[in-house]
Amino acid sequence: MSEATNNQNLCNCSNGMQTKLKILAIHGYRQNADTFRQKTGSFRKMVHKWAQFTYITAPHKVILIDDMNQVDDQDIGQSKDEEQYGWFFNRDDRTFRGIRKGGPAIGFEDSVKLIEDVFEKEGPFDGIFGFSQGACFVGLLCDLQQRGLLRCKFDFAIMAAGFKSGSLPHMKYYSESISIPSLHIFGETDKIIPTEMSEALSDAFVEPEIVKHPGGHYVPASAPQKYAYQSFFKTRYLQSVEVVEDQ
C-alpha cells in the first residue's frame, strides 16, 4: 500500500526533464501511510522544491488496545478504530518497544521484502525517510545496503527519532560505519526514544548531519530546522542532477 504526493517536475536538464528527488517514507509503530503523511505535511512543504514523497504502510497489523496509557507514543494521531501497523515486533506477543534489548525481530524479513518490492514496482527512489520505528528500520536497511544484502539501492537516508534495534537478530548490524549520506533528527525532550539512543544511531554513520530540536517525539518543521532541511535536500538534489547530466 502506498500513497504518493503530487508534485511537478523541477527543472529541465540536458537529456530531458529532471524530476524532483523521489523519497520513500516509512512510518512509525502504530501508524500507517496516511497518518504519517498527515503528520509530516509541514516538513514536506519545507522541502517541496527538491523532493516528492511516496508513503507506504508496513505489512504487519498491530493489535489495537483499549488502554492508551499502555502505548509508548501517546501522540500517534489515531483513534481506536484506525488501522495501525509496524515493521517488526521485538517480543513473542507481537508487540514492540524501542527501548527493549534482546528478543526477536518477528516479521523483519517480510518488511525488507516489501521495501524491495516497492522499489521494483514504484521506484527507483533516491532516498528513504523514516520516523521512530520506521527510522530504526531505515538504519537497518542502510546497513543491509552497505553489506550488499539488499535488492534495491538508495543514495541517502533521513531518520527522525531513530535508534538502533536491540533485537538479537540485529546484533550483527552496525559493525562497520555506514557511508551513505544521512540526516538525523531528534528531540532533546523525547520521552519515547531518549536522545542518547538517536545519537547512537547517528554515530553508526560516516559524517552524519544532525538536527536537534527542543521538543519531543515528532518530526519538527519550524523556522529553526528549515535551513538544515533545505540545505540537505538541495545538496542531494544537485548531486542527482550532476549524475543525470554525466550520463
C-alpha positions in Angstrom: 0.0 0.0 0.0 1.4 3.4 -0.9 0.4 6.9 -1.3 2.4 9.5 -3.4 2.2 13.3 -3.1 1.5 15.1 -6.3 4.4 17.3 -7.4 5.5 18.8 -10.7 8.9 18.4 -12.4 11.5 20.9 -11.1 13.8 21.7 -14.0 15.0 20.9 -17.5 18.3 19.0 -17.9 20.3 18.4 -20.9 18.9 14.9 -21.6 15.3 15.7 -20.7 13.2 16.7 -17.7 14.8 16.1 -14.4 12.3 15.2 -11.7 12.4 16.0 -8.1 14.1 13.6 -5.7 11.9 10.6 -5.0 11.7 9.8 -1.3 10.2 6.6 0.2 8.5 7.5 3.5 8.4 4.9 6.3 6.1 5.5 9.2 6.5 4.8 12.9 5.0 2.0 15.0 1.2 2.1 15.3 0.9 4.4 12.3 0.2 3.9 8.6 0.9 5.7 5.4 -2.0 8.1 5.7 -1.4 9.2 9.3 2.4 9.7 8.6 1.6 11.7 5.6 -0.7 13.9 7.6 1.8 14.4 10.4 4.6 15.4 8.0 2.8 17.9 5.9 4.8 20.9 7.2 8.0 19.0 6.7 7.1 18.3 3.1 6.3 21.9 2.4 9.8 23.0 3.6 11.5 20.7 1.0 8.9 20.5 -1.8 11.1 22.4 -4.2 13.5 19.5 -4.3 11.6 16.4 -3.2 8.4 14.4 -3.6 7.3 11.6 -1.2 5.7 8.2 -1.5 4.2 6.9 1.7 3.8 3.1 2.3 2.2 1.1 5.1 4.0 -1.7 6.9 2.9 -5.2 6.4 2.2 -6.2 10.0 -1.0 -5.1 11.7 -0.7 -4.1 15.3 -3.3 -5.3 17.8 -5.4 -2.3 19.0 -5.5 -1.8 22.7 -8.2 -0.2 24.9 -5.9 1.5 27.4 -4.0 4.2 25.6 -1.8 4.6 28.7 -0.1 1.4 27.6 1.0 2.9 24.3 4.6 4.3 24.2 3.7 7.2 21.9 0.6 9.0 23.1 0.6 11.3 20.1 0.2 8.7 17.4 -2.6 10.7 15.9 -5.0 7.8 15.6 -8.3 6.8 17.1 -9.1 3.3 18.2 -10.8 2.4 15.0 -8.0 3.3 12.7 -5.6 0.6 11.4 -2.2 0.6 12.9 0.9 -1.2 11.6 4.5 -2.0 12.4 7.7 -3.1 10.6 8.6 -5.8 13.1 7.9 -7.0 16.7 10.6 -7.5 19.4 8.6 -9.7 21.7 6.9 -13.0 21.1 3.5 -11.5 22.0 3.9 -9.4 18.7 4.4 -6.1 20.4 7.3 -3.6 20.0 9.1 -1.1 22.2 12.1 0.8 21.0 13.9 0.7 24.4 13.8 -3.1 24.6 17.0 -5.0 24.5 17.2 -8.6 23.2 14.2 -10.5 21.9 13.2 -11.4 18.3 12.6 -9.4 15.2 9.4 -11.0 14.1 8.3 -10.0 10.6 11.5 -8.1 9.8 12.3 -10.2 6.7 8.8 -9.7 5.3 9.2 -5.9 5.7 12.5 -5.9 3.9 10.9 -7.8 1.1 8.1 -5.3 0.9 10.6 -2.5 0.6 12.4 -4.3 -2.2 9.1 -5.0 -4.0 8.1 -1.3 -3.7 11.4 -0.2 -5.2 10.9 -2.6 -8.1 7.3 -1.6 -8.8 7.3 2.1 -7.9 11.0 3.1 -7.8 13.6 3.9 -8.2 13.8 6.1 -5.1 16.7 8.5 -4.4 16.3 8.3 -0.6 14.4 6.9 2.3 12.8 8.8 5.2 11.7 7.1 8.5 10.3 8.1 11.8 10.7 6.3 15.1 10.4 2.5 14.4 10.5 3.5 10.8 13.8 5.3 11.3 15.2 2.3 13.2 14.1 0.2 10.1 15.8 2.7 7.8 19.0 2.3 9.7 18.8 -1.5 9.3 18.2 -1.0 5.6 21.2 1.2 5.3 23.3 -1.4 6.9 22.0 -4.2 4.6 22.7 -2.0 1.6 26.3 -1.3 2.9 26.9 -5.0 3.0 25.4 -5.7 -0.4 22.5 -7.6 1.1 19.6 -5.5 -0.3 17.9 -5.9 -3.7 17.5 -2.2 -4.1 19.6 0.9 -3.9 19.1 4.4 -2.5 21.5 7.3 -2.2 20.7 8.9 1.2 18.6 8.4 4.3 16.7 10.7 6.8 16.0 9.3 10.2 13.7 11.2 12.7 13.6 9.9 16.3 15.7 6.9 15.2 17.5 4.3 17.2 19.5 1.1 16.9 17.4 -2.0 17.0 18.1 -4.1 20.2 16.7 -7.3 18.8 19.0 -10.3 19.0 19.0 -10.9 15.2 20.2 -7.3 14.6 23.2 -7.5 17.0 25.5 -8.2 13.9 24.4 -5.0 12.3 26.3 -1.7 12.6 29.6 -3.5 12.8 31.1 -1.1 10.3 30.4 2.6 9.7 27.7 3.3 7.1 28.9 5.6 4.4 25.6 6.7 2.9 24.8 10.4 3.4 22.4 10.7 6.3 20.3 13.3 8.2 19.3 12.5 11.8 16.5 14.5 13.6 15.8 14.1 17.2 14.3 15.9 20.2 16.1 16.8 23.4 13.0 16.1 25.4 11.8 12.9 23.6 10.5 10.6 26.3 9.8 7.7 23.9 13.3 7.4 22.3 15.9 9.1 24.6 18.3 11.4 22.9 21.3 9.1 23.5 19.6 6.4 21.5 19.2 8.6 18.5 22.8 9.8 18.9 24.0 6.2 19.0 22.3 5.5 15.6 23.8 8.7 14.1 27.3 7.5 15.3 26.9 4.4 13.1 27.1 6.7 10.0 30.1 8.4 8.4 29.7 12.2 8.8 26.1 12.3 9.8 24.2 15.6 9.6 22.3 16.2 12.8 19.3 18.4 13.6 18.4 18.6 17.3 15.3 20.3 18.5 14.0 21.2 21.9 10.8 19.1 21.5 9.7 15.5 21.9 8.8 12.6 19.7 7.8 14.1 16.4 9.2 15.5 13.1 9.7 19.2 13.7 9.0 21.7 10.9 9.6 25.2 12.3 11.9 28.0 11.4 15.0 26.7 13.3 15.0 23.5 11.3 14.2 25.0 7.9 17.7 25.8 6.8 19.2 22.4 7.7 16.4 20.5 5.9 16.6 22.6 2.8 20.4 22.5 2.7 20.4 18.7 3.0 17.8 18.2 0.3 19.3 20.8 -2.0 22.7 19.2 -1.8 21.2 15.8 -2.6 19.2 17.2 -5.5 22.2 19.0 -7.1 24.2 15.7 -6.8 21.4 13.9 -8.6 21.4 16.5 -11.4 25.2 16.1 -11.8 24.7 12.3 -12.2 22.0 12.7 -14.8 24.0 15.2 -16.8 27.0 12.9 -16.8 25.0 10.0 -18.2 
